[in-house]
Amino acid sequence: MSKCVCTGCQQTFTCLSAFDMHRVGSCGEPIYAESRTRKSRRVIGHTPSQRRCLTEQEMLAKGMGRNAQGWWMTRPSAVHWAEEQAIACS
Ligand SMILES: [Zn+2]
């Protein structure tokens, strides 16, 4: 089974989509300056990167859950839970 470990928060994720869900914020947005006539605009800079990991509480609020090994997944699923527990017990 593949898994993702985040180097930022040290959490383990069951798949890439779960990993992606816990990363939020902008990587930096361009800042535009409009001309006085508002007919043209140009990029004058970028906002600082706000990229960060969600906290446990924020992940739970998003509907994410953890399996028997404590790995985060996109949403708790009865099928997944049964599969994970079977693996953990074998
Ligand atoms: Zn993280």
PDB file of the backbone (N, CA, C, O) and the ligand in Angstrom, with CONECT records:
HET     ZN  A 101       1
ATOM      1  N   MET A   1       0.846  -1.189   0.000  1.00  0.00           N
ATOM      2  CA  MET A   1       0.000   0.000   0.000  1.00  0.00           C
ATOM      3  C   MET A   1       0.887   1.247   0.000  1.00  0.00           C
ATOM      4  O   MET A   1       1.822   1.357   0.793  1.00  0.00           O
ATOM      5  N   SER A   2       0.589   2.157  -0.876  1.00  0.00           N
ATOM      6  CA  SER A   2       1.370   3.385  -0.929  1.00  0.00           C
ATOM      7  C   SER A   2       0.864   4.362   0.121  1.00  0.00           C
ATOM      8  O   SER A   2      -0.307   4.336   0.500  1.00  0.00           O
ATOM      9  N   LYS A   3       1.743   5.205   0.574  1.00  0.00           N
ATOM     10  CA  LYS A   3       1.354   6.221   1.535  1.00  0.00           C
ATOM     11  C   LYS A   3       2.213   7.452   1.327  1.00  0.00           C
ATOM     12  O   LYS A   3       3.270   7.401   0.698  1.00  0.00           O
ATOM     13  N   CYS A   4       1.729   8.574   1.878  1.00  0.00           N
ATOM     14  CA  CYS A   4       2.467   9.825   1.797  1.00  0.00           C
ATOM     15  C   CYS A   4       2.759  10.301   3.211  1.00  0.00           C
ATOM     16  O   CYS A   4       1.865  10.328   4.057  1.00  0.00           O
ATOM     17  N   VAL A   5       3.990  10.672   3.468  1.00  0.00           N
ATOM     18  CA  VAL A   5       4.340  11.280   4.748  1.00  0.00           C
ATOM     19  C   VAL A   5       4.700  12.737   4.485  1.00  0.00           C
ATOM     20  O   VAL A   5       5.563  13.040   3.662  1.00  0.00           O
ATOM     21  N   CYS A   6       4.025  13.629   5.197  1.00  0.00           N
ATOM     22  CA  CYS A   6       4.275  15.060   5.002  1.00  0.00           C
ATOM     23  C   CYS A   6       5.528  15.467   5.766  1.00  0.00           C
ATOM     24  O   CYS A   6       5.657  15.199   6.960  1.00  0.00           O
ATOM     25  N   THR A   7       6.441  16.114   5.067  1.00  0.00           N
ATOM     26  CA  THR A   7       7.652  16.575   5.734  1.00  0.00           C
ATOM     27  C   THR A   7       7.379  17.823   6.574  1.00  0.00           C
ATOM     28  O   THR A   7       8.195  18.197   7.417  1.00  0.00           O
ATOM     29  N   GLY A   8       6.224  18.470   6.343  1.00  0.00           N
ATOM     30  CA  GLY A   8       5.897  19.680   7.086  1.00  0.00           C
ATOM     31  C   GLY A   8       5.336  19.396   8.458  1.00  0.00           C
ATOM     32  O   GLY A   8       5.749  20.011   9.441  1.00  0.00           O
ATOM     33  N   CYS A   9       4.374  18.445   8.537  1.00  0.00           N
ATOM     34  CA  CYS A   9       3.706  18.199   9.816  1.00  0.00           C
ATOM     35  C   CYS A   9       3.893  16.765  10.294  1.00  0.00           C
ATOM     36  O   CYS A   9       3.368  16.392  11.343  1.00  0.00           O
ATOM     37  N   GLN A  10       4.638  15.952   9.538  1.00  0.00           N
ATOM     38  CA  GLN A  10       4.976  14.576   9.945  1.00  0.00           C
ATOM     39  C   GLN A  10       3.766  13.653  10.005  1.00  0.00           C
ATOM     40  O   GLN A  10       3.839  12.577  10.598  1.00  0.00           O
ATOM     41  N   GLN A  11       2.639  14.065   9.392  1.00  0.00           N
ATOM     42  CA  GLN A  11       1.473  13.193   9.367  1.00  0.00           C
ATOM     43  C   GLN A  11       1.582  12.243   8.181  1.00  0.00           C
ATOM     44  O   GLN A  11       2.229  12.554   7.181  1.00  0.00           O
ATOM     45  N   THR A  12       0.941  11.080   8.302  1.00  0.00           N
ATOM     46  CA  THR A  12       0.928  10.097   7.226  1.00  0.00           C
ATOM     47  C   THR A  12      -0.437  10.100   6.556  1.00  0.00           C
ATOM     48  O   THR A  12      -1.468  10.197   7.222  1.00  0.00           O
ATOM     49  N   PHE A  13      -0.435   9.994   5.233  1.00  0.00           N
ATOM     50  CA  PHE A  13      -1.679  10.038   4.460  1.00  0.00           C
ATOM     51  C   PHE A  13      -1.786   8.791   3.597  1.00  0.00           C
ATOM     52  O   PHE A  13      -0.791   8.297   3.066  1.00  0.00           O
ATOM     53  N   THR A  14      -3.013   8.288   3.465  1.00  0.00           N
ATOM     54  CA  THR A  14      -3.217   7.034   2.739  1.00  0.00           C
ATOM     55  C   THR A  14      -3.021   7.204   1.243  1.00  0.00           C
ATOM     56  O   THR A  14      -2.696   6.239   0.552  1.00  0.00           O
ATOM     57  N   CYS A  15      -3.212   8.404   0.734  1.00  0.00           N
ATOM     58  CA  CYS A  15      -3.073   8.629  -0.702  1.00  0.00           C
ATOM     59  C   CYS A  15      -2.779  10.092  -0.967  1.00  0.00           C
ATOM     60  O   CYS A  15      -2.870  10.940  -0.080  1.00  0.00           O
ATOM     61  N   LEU A  16      -2.423  10.363  -2.217  1.00  0.00           N
ATOM     62  CA  LEU A  16      -2.033  11.723  -2.579  1.00  0.00           C
ATOM     63  C   LEU A  16      -3.199  12.696  -2.443  1.00  0.00           C
ATOM     64  O   LEU A  16      -2.999  13.856  -2.083  1.00  0.00           O
ATOM     65  N   SER A  17      -4.419  12.231  -2.729  1.00  0.00           N
ATOM     66  CA  SER A  17      -5.558  13.140  -2.648  1.00  0.00           C
ATOM     67  C   SER A  17      -5.801  13.578  -1.201  1.00  0.00           C
ATOM     68  O   SER A  17      -6.204  14.713  -0.945  1.00  0.00           O
ATOM     69  N   ALA A  18      -5.551  12.662  -0.258  1.00  0.00           N
ATOM     70  CA  ALA A  18      -5.681  13.029   1.154  1.00  0.00           C
ATOM     71  C   ALA A  18      -4.586  14.017   1.541  1.00  0.00           C
ATOM     72  O   ALA A  18      -4.825  14.962   2.293  1.00  0.00           O
ATOM     73  N   PHE A  19      -3.384  13.787   1.020  1.00  0.00           N
ATOM     74  CA  PHE A  19      -2.274  14.698   1.279  1.00  0.00           C
ATOM     75  C   PHE A  19      -2.594  16.096   0.748  1.00  0.00           C
ATOM     76  O   PHE A  19      -2.387  17.098   1.433  1.00  0.00           O
ATOM     77  N   ASP A  20      -3.102  16.141  -0.485  1.00  0.00           N
ATOM     78  CA  ASP A  20      -3.432  17.426  -1.104  1.00  0.00           C
ATOM     79  C   ASP A  20      -4.479  18.183  -0.282  1.00  0.00           C
ATOM     80  O   ASP A  20      -4.439  19.410  -0.184  1.00  0.00           O
ATOM     81  N   MET A  21      -5.415  17.431   0.306  1.00  0.00           N
ATOM     82  CA  MET A  21      -6.508  18.063   1.057  1.00  0.00           C
ATOM     83  C   MET A  21      -5.994  18.818   2.278  1.00  0.00           C
ATOM     84  O   MET A  21      -6.624  19.780   2.716  1.00  0.00           O
ATOM     85  N   HIS A  22      -4.869  18.400   2.830  1.00  0.00           N
ATOM     86  CA  HIS A  22      -4.407  19.017   4.075  1.00  0.00           C
ATOM     87  C   HIS A  22      -3.450  20.187   3.814  1.00  0.00           C
ATOM     88  O   HIS A  22      -2.975  20.837   4.746  1.00  0.00           O
ATOM     89  N   ARG A  23      -3.178  20.440   2.528  1.00  0.00           N
ATOM     90  CA  ARG A  23      -2.347  21.595   2.192  1.00  0.00           C
ATOM     91  C   ARG A  23      -3.265  22.705   1.701  1.00  0.00           C
ATOM     92  O   ARG A  23      -4.007  22.516   0.736  1.00  0.00           O
ATOM     93  N   VAL A  24      -3.222  23.849   2.349  1.00  0.00           N
ATOM     94  CA  VAL A  24      -4.112  24.952   1.994  1.00  0.00           C
ATOM     95  C   VAL A  24      -3.322  26.233   1.849  1.00  0.00           C
ATOM     96  O   VAL A  24      -2.156  26.326   2.232  1.00  0.00           O
ATOM     97  N   GLY A  25      -4.000  27.217   1.280  1.00  0.00           N
ATOM     98  CA  GLY A  25      -3.399  28.536   1.176  1.00  0.00           C
ATOM     99  C   GLY A  25      -2.794  28.773  -0.188  1.00  0.00           C
ATOM    100  O   GLY A  25      -2.520  27.841  -0.944  1.00  0.00           O
ATOM    101  N   SER A  26      -2.597  30.015  -0.476  1.00  0.00           N
ATOM    102  CA  SER A  26      -2.056  30.419  -1.767  1.00  0.00           C
ATOM    103  C   SER A  26      -0.549  30.254  -1.801  1.00  0.00           C
ATOM    104  O   SER A  26       0.127  30.424  -0.786  1.00  0.00           O
ATOM    105  N   CYS A  27      -0.028  29.923  -2.966  1.00  0.00           N
ATOM    106  CA  CYS A  27       1.423  29.847  -3.161  1.00  0.00           C
ATOM    107  C   CYS A  27       1.989  31.232  -3.497  1.00  0.00           C
ATOM    108  O   CYS A  27       3.179  31.373  -3.780  1.00  0.00           O
ATOM    109  N   GLY A  28       1.130  32.238  -3.464  1.00  0.00           N
ATOM    110  CA  GLY A  28       1.560  33.592  -3.830  1.00  0.00           C
ATOM    111  C   GLY A  28       0.756  34.070  -5.023  1.00  0.00           C
ATOM    112  O   GLY A  28       0.820  33.484  -6.103  1.00  0.00           O
ATOM    113  N   GLU A  29       0.011  35.123  -4.824  1.00  0.00           N
ATOM    114  CA  GLU A  29      -0.823  35.656  -5.905  1.00  0.00           C
ATOM    115  C   GLU A  29      -0.164  36.892  -6.513  1.00  0.00           C
ATOM    116  O   GLU A  29       0.447  37.686  -5.799  1.00  0.00           O
ATOM    117  N   PRO A  30      -0.285  37.053  -7.815  1.00  0.00           N
ATOM    118  CA  PRO A  30       0.263  38.268  -8.417  1.00  0.00           C
ATOM    119  C   PRO A  30      -0.508  39.512  -7.970  1.00  0.00           C
ATOM    120  O   PRO A  30      -1.730  39.479  -7.824  1.00  0.00           O
ATOM    121  N   ILE A  31       0.206  40.581  -7.760  1.00  0.00           N
ATOM    122  CA  ILE A  31      -0.417  41.863  -7.403  1.00  0.00           C
ATOM    123  C   ILE A  31      -0.396  42.745  -8.653  1.00  0.00           C
ATOM    124  O   ILE A  31       0.651  42.963  -9.263  1.00  0.00           O
ATOM    125  N   TYR A  32      -1.577  43.245  -9.015  1.00  0.00           N
ATOM    126  CA  TYR A  32      -1.677  44.035 -10.236  1.00  0.00           C
ATOM    127  C   TYR A  32      -1.795  45.518  -9.921  1.00  0.00           C
ATOM    128  O   TYR A  32      -2.354  45.908  -8.895  1.00  0.00           O
ATOM    129  N   ALA A  33      -1.281  46.303 -10.785  1.00  0.00           N
ATOM    130  CA  ALA A  33      -1.484  47.748 -10.723  1.00  0.00           C
ATOM    131  C   ALA A  33      -2.248  48.131 -11.973  1.00  0.00           C
ATOM    132  O   ALA A  33      -1.809  47.864 -13.092  1.00  0.00           O
ATOM    133  N   GLU A  34      -3.407  48.764 -11.771  1.00  0.00           N
ATOM    134  CA  GLU A  34      -4.209  49.175 -12.920  1.00  0.00           C
ATOM    135  C   GLU A  34      -3.799  50.573 -13.358  1.00  0.00           C
ATOM    136  O   GLU A  34      -3.460  51.435 -12.547  1.00  0.00           O
ATOM    137  N   SER A  35      -3.843  50.759 -14.631  1.00  0.00           N
ATOM    138  CA  SER A  35      -3.558  52.102 -15.142  1.00  0.00           C
ATOM    139  C   SER A  35      -4.713  53.024 -14.774  1.00  0.00           C
ATOM    140  O   SER A  35      -5.790  52.551 -14.409  1.00  0.00           O
ATOM    141  N   ARG A  36      -4.505  54.316 -14.863  1.00  0.00           N
ATOM    142  CA  ARG A  36      -5.522  55.275 -14.435  1.00  0.00           C
ATOM    143  C   ARG A  36      -6.807  55.103 -15.232  1.00  0.00           C
ATOM    144  O   ARG A  36      -7.896  55.343 -14.711  1.00  0.00           O
ATOM    145  N   THR A  37      -6.694  54.697 -16.463  1.00  0.00           N
ATOM    146  CA  THR A  37      -7.881  54.491 -17.300  1.00  0.00           C
ATOM    147  C   THR A  37      -8.513  53.120 -17.075  1.00  0.00           C
ATOM    148  O   THR A  37      -9.586  52.838 -17.609  1.00  0.00           O
ATOM    149  N   ARG A  38      -7.851  52.259 -16.280  1.00  0.00           N
ATOM    150  CA  ARG A  38      -8.301  50.890 -15.983  1.00  0.00           C
ATOM    151  C   ARG A  38      -8.387  50.031 -17.246  1.00  0.00           C
ATOM    152  O   ARG A  38      -9.086  49.017 -17.259  1.00  0.00           O
ATOM    153  N   LYS A  39      -7.692  50.423 -18.285  1.00  0.00           N
ATOM    154  CA  LYS A  39      -7.725  49.648 -19.521  1.00  0.00           C
ATOM    155  C   LYS A  39      -6.600  48.618 -19.565  1.00  0.00           C
ATOM    156  O   LYS A  39      -6.647  47.669 -20.348  1.00  0.00           O
ATOM    157  N   SER A  40      -5.621  48.806 -18.744  1.00  0.00           N
ATOM    158  CA  SER A  40      -4.524  47.842 -18.720  1.00  0.00           C
ATOM    159  C   SER A  40      -4.022  47.688 -17.291  1.00  0.00           C
ATOM    160  O   SER A  40      -4.227  48.564 -16.451  1.00  0.00           O
ATOM    161  N   ARG A  41      -3.381  46.595 -17.034  1.00  0.00           N
ATOM    162  CA  ARG A  41      -2.812  46.374 -15.710  1.00  0.00           C
ATOM    163  C   ARG A  41      -1.534  45.578 -15.860  1.00  0.00           C
ATOM    164  O   ARG A  41      -1.352  44.840 -16.828  1.00  0.00           O
ATOM    165  N   ARG A  42      -0.651  45.738 -14.890  1.00  0.00           N
ATOM    166  CA  ARG A  42       0.604  45.006 -14.943  1.00  0.00           C
ATOM    167  C   ARG A  42       0.912  44.440 -13.566  1.00  0.00           C
ATOM    168  O   ARG A  42       0.443  44.936 -12.541  1.00  0.00           O
ATOM    169  N   VAL A  43       1.705  43.398 -13.579  1.00  0.00           N
ATOM    170  CA  VAL A  43       2.083  42.744 -12.328  1.00  0.00           C
ATOM    171  C   VAL A  43       3.214  43.537 -11.682  1.00  0.00           C
ATOM    172  O   VAL A  43       4.252  43.773 -12.300  1.00  0.00           O
ATOM    173  N   ILE A  44       3.001  43.945 -10.433  1.00  0.00           N
ATOM    174  CA  ILE A  44       4.030  44.719  -9.737  1.00  0.00           C
ATOM    175  C   ILE A  44       4.653  43.927  -8.585  1.00  0.00           C
ATOM    176  O   ILE A  44       5.572  44.406  -7.921  1.00  0.00           O
ATOM    177  N   GLY A  45       4.150  42.721  -8.357  1.00  0.00           N
ATOM    178  CA  GLY A  45       4.739  41.913  -7.285  1.00  0.00           C
ATOM    179  C   GLY A  45       3.869  40.712  -6.990  1.00  0.00           C
ATOM    180  O   GLY A  45       2.874  40.469  -7.672  1.00  0.00           O
ATOM    181  N   HIS A  46       4.245  39.968  -5.979  1.00  0.00           N
ATOM    182  CA  HIS A  46       3.473  38.801  -5.562  1.00  0.00           C
ATOM    183  C   HIS A  46       3.255  38.839  -4.058  1.00  0.00           C
ATOM    184  O   HIS A  46       4.108  39.295  -3.297  1.00  0.00           O
ATOM    185  N   THR A  47       2.084  38.345  -3.648  1.00  0.00           N
ATOM    186  CA  THR A  47       1.834  38.227  -2.216  1.00  0.00           C
ATOM    187  C   THR A  47       2.703  37.103  -1.665  1.00  0.00           C
ATOM    188  O   THR A  47       3.053  36.184  -2.406  1.00  0.00           O
ATOM    189  N   PRO A  48       3.060  37.153  -0.379  1.00  0.00           N
ATOM    190  CA  PRO A  48       3.878  36.076   0.197  1.00  0.00           C
ATOM    191  C   PRO A  48       3.111  34.763   0.207  1.00  0.00           C
ATOM    192  O   PRO A  48       1.884  34.757   0.312  1.00  0.00           O
ATOM    193  N   SER A  49       3.819  33.667   0.099  1.00  0.00           N
ATOM    194  CA  SER A  49       3.189  32.350   0.105  1.00  0.00           C
ATOM    195  C   SER A  49       2.516  32.080   1.438  1.00  0.00           C
ATOM    196  O   SER A  49       3.114  32.258   2.499  1.00  0.00           O
ATOM    197  N   GLN A  50       1.257  31.646   1.370  1.00  0.00           N
ATOM    198  CA  GLN A  50       0.501  31.324   2.582  1.00  0.00           C
ATOM    199  C   GLN A  50       0.326  29.814   2.732  1.00  0.00           C
ATOM    200  O   GLN A  50      -0.469  29.348   3.548  1.00  0.00           O
ATOM    201  N   ARG A  51       1.081  29.056   1.932  1.00  0.00           N
ATOM    202  CA  ARG A  51       0.914  27.611   1.907  1.00  0.00           C
ATOM    203  C   ARG A  51       1.255  27.020   3.274  1.00  0.00           C
ATOM    204  O   ARG A  51       2.296  27.330   3.853  1.00  0.00           O
ATOM    205  N   ARG A  52       0.368  26.168   3.779  1.00  0.00           N
ATOM    206  CA  ARG A  52       0.619  25.557   5.076  1.00  0.00           C
ATOM    207  C   ARG A  52      -0.177  24.269   5.202  1.00  0.00           C
ATOM    208  O   ARG A  52      -1.014  23.954   4.357  1.00  0.00           O
ATOM    209  N   CYS A  53       0.096  23.531   6.266  1.00  0.00           N
ATOM    210  CA  CYS A  53      -0.640  22.317   6.568  1.00  0.00           C
ATOM    211  C   CYS A  53      -1.830  22.646   7.455  1.00  0.00           C
ATOM    212  O   CYS A  53      -1.772  23.559   8.278  1.00  0.00           O
ATOM    213  N   LEU A  54      -2.901  21.897   7.279  1.00  0.00           N
ATOM    214  CA  LEU A  54      -4.036  22.022   8.186  1.00  0.00           C
ATOM    215  C   LEU A  54      -3.682  21.377   9.520  1.00  0.00           C
ATOM    216  O   LEU A  54      -2.879  20.446   9.581  1.00  0.00           O
ATOM    217  N   THR A  55      -4.287  21.882  10.579  1.00  0.00           N
ATOM    218  CA  THR A  55      -4.140  21.251  11.883  1.00  0.00           C
ATOM    219  C   THR A  55      -5.065  20.028  11.947  1.00  0.00           C
ATOM    220  O   THR A  55      -5.925  19.853  11.084  1.00  0.00           O
ATOM    221  N   GLU A  56      -4.887  19.197  12.958  1.00  0.00           N
ATOM    222  CA  GLU A  56      -5.758  18.024  13.119  1.00  0.00           C
ATOM    223  C   GLU A  56      -7.223  18.433  13.162  1.00  0.00           C
ATOM    224  O   GLU A  56      -8.073  17.817  12.519  1.00  0.00           O
ATOM    225  N   GLN A  57      -7.507  19.492  13.936  1.00  0.00           N
ATOM    226  CA  GLN A  57      -8.891  19.947  14.066  1.00  0.00           C
ATOM    227  C   GLN A  57      -9.448  20.392  12.716  1.00  0.00           C
ATOM    228  O   GLN A  57     -10.607  20.123  12.401  1.00  0.00           O
ATOM    229  N   GLU A  58      -8.625  21.070  11.923  1.00  0.00           N
ATOM    230  CA  GLU A  58      -9.090  21.546  10.624  1.00  0.00           C
ATOM    231  C   GLU A  58      -9.328  20.384   9.669  1.00  0.00           C
ATOM    232  O   GLU A  58     -10.265  20.415   8.871  1.00  0.00           O
ATOM    233  N   MET A  59      -8.478  19.353   9.748  1.00  0.00           N
ATOM    234  CA  MET A  59      -8.666  18.188   8.884  1.00  0.00           C
ATOM    235  C   MET A  59      -9.953  17.461   9.244  1.00  0.00           C
ATOM    236  O   MET A  59     -10.695  17.022   8.366  1.00  0.00           O
ATOM    237  N   LEU A  60     -10.212  17.336  10.548  1.00  0.00           N
ATOM    238  CA  LEU A  60     -11.447  16.681  10.987  1.00  0.00           C
ATOM    239  C   LEU A  60     -12.655  17.496  10.541  1.00  0.00           C
ATOM    240  O   LEU A  60     -13.669  16.932  10.129  1.00  0.00           O
ATOM    241  N   ALA A  61     -12.550  18.807  10.621  1.00  0.00           N
ATOM    242  CA  ALA A  61     -13.645  19.685  10.216  1.00  0.00           C
ATOM    243  C   ALA A  61     -13.925  19.562   8.726  1.00  0.00           C
ATOM    244  O   ALA A  61     -15.054  19.774   8.286  1.00  0.00           O
ATOM    245  N   LYS A  62     -12.899  19.218   7.946  1.00  0.00           N
ATOM    246  CA  LYS A  62     -13.055  19.045   6.496  1.00  0.00           C
ATOM    247  C   LYS A  62     -13.689  17.706   6.151  1.00  0.00           C
ATOM    248  O   LYS A  62     -14.016  17.454   4.992  1.00  0.00           O
ATOM    249  N   GLY A  63     -13.862  16.854   7.143  1.00  0.00           N
ATOM    250  CA  GLY A  63     -14.451  15.550   6.896  1.00  0.00           C
ATOM    251  C   GLY A  63     -13.417  14.459   6.716  1.00  0.00           C
ATOM    252  O   GLY A  63     -13.760  13.320   6.400  1.00  0.00           O
ATOM    253  N   MET A  64     -12.147  14.800   6.916  1.00  0.00           N
ATOM    254  CA  MET A  64     -11.104  13.789   6.811  1.00  0.00           C
ATOM    255  C   MET A  64     -11.115  12.924   8.074  1.00  0.00           C
ATOM    256  O   MET A  64     -11.591  13.347   9.128  1.00  0.00           O
ATOM    257  N   GLY A  65     -10.591  11.727   7.951  1.00  0.00           N
ATOM    258  CA  GLY A  65     -10.563  10.818   9.088  1.00  0.00           C
ATOM    259  C   GLY A  65      -9.256  10.061   9.126  1.00  0.00           C
ATOM    260  O   GLY A  65      -8.433  10.177   8.218  1.00  0.00           O
ATOM    261  N   ARG A  66      -9.067   9.286  10.177  1.00  0.00           N
ATOM    262  CA  ARG A  66      -7.842   8.502  10.317  1.00  0.00           C
ATOM    263  C   ARG A  66      -8.205   7.023  10.334  1.00  0.00           C
ATOM    264  O   ARG A  66      -9.256   6.633  10.843  1.00  0.00           O
ATOM    265  N   ASN A  67      -7.323   6.209   9.771  1.00  0.00           N
ATOM    266  CA  ASN A  67      -7.555   4.772   9.785  1.00  0.00           C
ATOM    267  C   ASN A  67      -6.933   4.160  11.041  1.00  0.00           C
ATOM    268  O   ASN A  67      -6.468   4.875  11.929  1.00  0.00           O
ATOM    269  N   ALA A  68      -6.933   2.847  11.098  1.00  0.00           N
ATOM    270  CA  ALA A  68      -6.482   2.153  12.302  1.00  0.00           C
ATOM    271  C   ALA A  68      -5.013   2.438  12.608  1.00  0.00           C
ATOM    272  O   ALA A  68      -4.598   2.386  13.766  1.00  0.00           O
ATOM    273  N   GLN A  69      -4.226   2.740  11.574  1.00  0.00           N
ATOM    274  CA  GLN A  69      -2.804   3.032  11.786  1.00  0.00           C
ATOM    275  C   GLN A  69      -2.552   4.507  12.089  1.00  0.00           C
ATOM    276  O   GLN A  69      -1.414   4.916  12.321  1.00  0.00           O
ATOM    277  N   GLY A  70      -3.625   5.300  12.084  1.00  0.00           N
ATOM    278  CA  GLY A  70      -3.463   6.722  12.351  1.00  0.00           C
ATOM    279  C   GLY A  70      -3.158   7.526  11.107  1.00  0.00           C
ATOM    280  O   GLY A  70      -2.814   8.704  11.197  1.00  0.00           O
ATOM    281  N   TRP A  71      -3.282   6.899   9.938  1.00  0.00           N
ATOM    282  CA  TRP A  71      -3.049   7.608   8.677  1.00  0.00           C
ATOM    283  C   TRP A  71      -4.294   8.395   8.320  1.00  0.00           C
ATOM    284  O   TRP A  71      -5.417   7.939   8.534  1.00  0.00           O
ATOM    285  N   TRP A  72      -4.082   9.590   7.769  1.00  0.00           N
ATOM    286  CA  TRP A  72      -5.199  10.430   7.361  1.00  0.00           C
ATOM    287  C   TRP A  72      -5.716   9.990   6.003  1.00  0.00           C
ATOM    288  O   TRP A  72      -4.942   9.619   5.121  1.00  0.00           O
ATOM    289  N   MET A  73      -7.045  10.034   5.844  1.00  0.00           N
ATOM    290  CA  MET A  73      -7.665   9.752   4.549  1.00  0.00           C
ATOM    291  C   MET A  73      -8.716  10.804   4.277  1.00  0.00           C
ATOM    292  O   MET A  73      -9.120  11.549   5.169  1.00  0.00           O
ATOM    293  N   THR A  74      -9.156  10.854   3.017  1.00  0.00           N
ATOM    294  CA  THR A  74     -10.034  11.943   2.606  1.00  0.00           C
ATOM    295  C   THR A  74     -11.361  11.922   3.365  1.00  0.00           C
ATOM    296  O   THR A  74     -11.890  12.976   3.717  1.00  0.00           O
ATOM    297  N   ARG A  75     -11.898  10.736   3.616  1.00  0.00           N
ATOM    298  CA  ARG A  75     -13.127  10.662   4.397  1.00  0.00           C
ATOM    299  C   ARG A  75     -13.252   9.274   5.004  1.00  0.00           C
ATOM    300  O   ARG A  75     -12.874   8.280   4.385  1.00  0.00           O
ATOM    301  N   PRO A  76     -13.781   9.213   6.212  1.00  0.00           N
ATOM    302  CA  PRO A  76     -13.951   7.895   6.816  1.00  0.00           C
ATOM    303  C   PRO A  76     -14.917   7.064   5.987  1.00  0.00           C
ATOM    304  O   PRO A  76     -15.989   7.539   5.612  1.00  0.00           O
ATOM    305  N   SER A  77     -14.541   5.832   5.703  1.00  0.00           N
ATOM    306  CA  SER A  77     -15.386   4.946   4.915  1.00  0.00           C
ATOM    307  C   SER A  77     -15.488   3.602   5.620  1.00  0.00           C
ATOM    308  O   SER A  77     -14.495   3.062   6.107  1.00  0.00           O
ATOM    309  N   ALA A  78     -16.687   3.080   5.666  1.00  0.00           N
ATOM    310  CA  ALA A  78     -16.906   1.796   6.343  1.00  0.00           C
ATOM    311  C   ALA A  78     -16.075   0.700   5.676  1.00  0.00           C
ATOM    312  O   ALA A  78     -15.534  -0.173   6.354  1.00  0.00           O
ATOM    313  N   VAL A  79     -15.976   0.750   4.336  1.00  0.00           N
ATOM    314  CA  VAL A  79     -15.208  -0.251   3.610  1.00  0.00           C
ATOM    315  C   VAL A  79     -13.724  -0.127   3.962  1.00  0.00           C
ATOM    316  O   VAL A  79     -13.052  -1.119   4.245  1.00  0.00           O
ATOM    317  N   HIS A  80     -13.233   1.105   3.937  1.00  0.00           N
ATOM    318  CA  HIS A  80     -11.829   1.334   4.244  1.00  0.00           C
ATOM    319  C   HIS A  80     -11.486   0.896   5.664  1.00  0.00           C
ATOM    320  O   HIS A  80     -10.458   0.264   5.912  1.00  0.00           O
ATOM    321  N   TRP A  81     -12.373   1.248   6.583  1.00  0.00           N
ATOM    322  CA  TRP A  81     -12.126   0.887   7.980  1.00  0.00           C
ATOM    323  C   TRP A  81     -11.972  -0.626   8.106  1.00  0.00           C
ATOM    324  O   TRP A  81     -11.055  -1.112   8.769  1.00  0.00           O
ATOM    325  N   ALA A  82     -12.881  -1.369   7.461  1.00  0.00           N
ATOM    326  CA  ALA A  82     -12.851  -2.827   7.552  1.00  0.00           C
ATOM    327  C   ALA A  82     -11.556  -3.370   6.957  1.00  0.00           C
ATOM    328  O   ALA A  82     -10.935  -4.278   7.510  1.00  0.00           O
ATOM    329  N   GLU A  83     -11.155  -2.794   5.809  1.00  0.00           N
ATOM    330  CA  GLU A  83      -9.926  -3.252   5.156  1.00  0.00           C
ATOM    331  C   GLU A  83      -8.702  -2.969   6.023  1.00  0.00           C
ATOM    332  O   GLU A  83      -7.837  -3.829   6.192  1.00  0.00           O
ATOM    333  N   GLU A  84      -8.637  -1.754   6.570  1.00  0.00           N
ATOM    334  CA  GLU A  84      -7.474  -1.383   7.369  1.00  0.00           C
ATOM    335  C   GLU A  84      -7.366  -2.267   8.605  1.00  0.00           C
ATOM    336  O   GLU A  84      -6.273  -2.694   8.979  1.00  0.00           O
ATOM    337  N   GLN A  85      -8.507  -2.539   9.237  1.00  0.00           N
ATOM    338  CA  GLN A  85      -8.488  -3.346  10.452  1.00  0.00           C
ATOM    339  C   GLN A  85      -8.069  -4.778  10.144  1.00  0.00           C
ATOM    340  O   GLN A  85      -7.389  -5.420  10.946  1.00  0.00           O
ATOM    341  N   ALA A  86      -8.475  -5.271   8.984  1.00  0.00           N
ATOM    342  CA  ALA A  86      -8.090  -6.627   8.600  1.00  0.00           C
ATOM    343  C   ALA A  86      -6.579  -6.707   8.412  1.00  0.00           C
ATOM    344  O   ALA A  86      -5.944  -7.689   8.796  1.00  0.00           O
ATOM    345  N   ILE A  87      -6.007  -5.646   7.806  1.00  0.00           N
ATOM    346  CA  ILE A  87      -4.567  -5.622   7.587  1.00  0.00           C
ATOM    347  C   ILE A  87      -3.834  -5.523   8.927  1.00  0.00           C
ATOM    348  O   ILE A  87      -2.829  -6.197   9.152  1.00  0.00           O
ATOM    349  N   ALA A  88      -4.358  -4.671   9.808  1.00  0.00           N
ATOM    350  CA  ALA A  88      -3.690  -4.440  11.080  1.00  0.00           C
ATOM    351  C   ALA A  88      -3.681  -5.707  11.943  1.00  0.00           C
ATOM    352  O   ALA A  88      -2.763  -5.917  12.736  1.00  0.00           O
ATOM    353  N   CYS A  89      -4.711  -6.551  11.783  1.00  0.00           N
ATOM    354  CA  CYS A  89      -4.828  -7.733  12.637  1.00  0.00           C
ATOM    355  C   CYS A  89      -4.088  -8.937  12.066  1.00  0.00           C
ATOM    356  O   CYS A  89      -3.855  -9.902  12.794  1.00  0.00           O
ATOM    357  N   SER A  90      -3.719  -8.916  10.815  1.00  0.00           N
ATOM    358  CA  SER A  90      -3.118 -10.101  10.210  1.00  0.00           C
ATOM    359  C   SER A  90      -1.650 -10.244  10.608  1.00  0.00           C
ATOM    360  O   SER A  90      -0.985 -11.191  10.187  1.00  0.00           O
TER     361      SER A  90
HETATM  362 ZN    ZN A 101       1.518  18.519   6.363  1.00  0.00          ZN2+
END
